[in-house]
Amino acid sequence: MFGLLNLGSLLLGLIAWILPLVNLTRNKKQENNNWVVLSVISISACCISLCFQIFYTYHKVTAEDWIALMDTMYAVAFTSAILLIVTIILNIITMSVYRYKTAK
C-alpha cells in the first residue's frame, strides 16, 4: 500500500512537468485561454507529489526503518528539490510567454 505513494509521486511529478510543456506547445497552434488553470494544476500536482514523499517518509519513521531512511533520504531530498525547481521554472516560462502574448 505504501509503495503506491512512490508511484503516485512519480506520476504526479511527471504531470507537473508535462502540463507546462503542453501549455507552451499549444501557444503556437491556437489561442489558449486556460493556461492559468493548467499552471495551477501543474503546481498542485507538484505539491501533492512532494506530500506523498512526506507521507512515505513518515511511514518509514513510524515503522522505525532507519536503514531505509538513511539509504534513501539524500536521493529523495535531491529529486524533490529538482522537481520543485523545474516545475517553478517551467511555469514561470509559461507565464512570461502568455503575458507577452496578451500584452500585444
N, C-alpha and C positions, 0 to 999 in steps of 0.2 A: 504494500500500500504506500509506504513512504518513498519507495523508489520512483513512484509516479510523479512525485514532486520534482525530481530532477528532469524527467521527461517533459513535464509541463513547463518547467522553467526554460528548457531549451527551445521548445516550440514557441512560447511567448516571446523569447528573445529574438527568434527569427522573425516573428510577426512585427516586432518593434523596429526591425531594420528594413523589412520589406515594404511596409506601408509608406515611409517617406520616399523610397525609390519609385514606388508606383505613382506617388504624387508628382515626382519630378518627370517621369516619362509621360504622364498624361498631360503635362503642361504644354508640350509641343503639338499634341494631337487635337485637343479640343479645349473649350472653356471648362475650367474646373472650379466650381464654386464651393465644393465641400472639402477643400484642402485642410481647413481648420479642424473639421471633425476627424479626418484621418490622422492628423498630427496628434490630436488629443488621445485617440485610440492607441497610437504608437507609444506615446509616453506612458499611458496607462498599462499597456502590455509590458513595458519595461519595469514599471513599478511592481506589478504583480509577479513578474519573473523573479525579481530580487526578493520579494516577500516569500515566495516559495523556497528560495535558498535559505532564508532565515528560519522558516519552519523546519526545513530538513536539518539544519544545524541544531535547532532546539531539540529535535527528536534524538539526535546523536548525543547531546548533552544529557537528556533525561535517561537514555539507555546506558550512559556512562561508557561510551565507546571512545575513549580518549585517543587511542591509537589511530582510529579512522579520522578523527578530528585533526590530529597533528599531521597526518599524511596529506590531507586534502585542503586544509584551510588556506594555504598560500595560493593554490590554483583557483579556489573559489573566490577569494578576495580579488585576485588579479583579473579573472574573467568577468566578475561583477563590475569592476571599475571600467573595463573595456566596453562592456555592454552599455553602461550608463553614458560614457563619453561619446561613443559612436552614435548612440540614439540622439543625444543632445545635438551633436554636430549635424547629423542628417536633418533633424527638424529645424535647426537654425538656417541651414541652406535652403530648405523648402520655404521657410518663412520669408527669407530675403528674396527668393525668386518670385514669389507671388506678390510680395509688397511692391517690388519693382514693376511687375506686370500691371498691377492695379493702379499704380501711380501714373502710368502713361495715358 
